[in-house]
């Protein structure tokens, strides 16, 4: 079985993430979406909320599961879950320059390979930070996030 991990904080999950995960599901028998937590970051959604939103959004994709990554190295997570590959979406040259050293280190640590998928051109401008900022300022993000995420990001505004 060919198993891959798609890691990320997914705060929030957006359509660019979903597109890369869906393409990964076409390349691998199983894709584990590993929801990570970086304690240096300030999150809009808790780990539980991010897991819930990802699971709800991705439930129709065969072979895709959503799990918390927990603490520790991504390479070790992959080894523990029997994954031979990490899938990362790239939006730009800057993403590649950021991801390449980690890909090399992960391969050297455990032998796990990193597969880079070029983002669909309509999603190259998306980032979770930008989505949160536009949503907080009342902008229309409906074309950029799954329905469950849109509902959760805008529910506070609707009550006001």
ABEGO torsion letter per residue (X at the ends): XBBBBBBEAGOBBBAAAAAAAAAAAAABABBBBBBBBBAABBBABBAAAAAAAAAAAAAABBGBBBBBAEBEBAAAAAAAAGBABBBBBBABAAAAAAAAAAAAAAAAAAGBBBBBBBBBAAAAABBAAAAAAAAAAGBBAAAABBAAAAAAAAAAAAAX
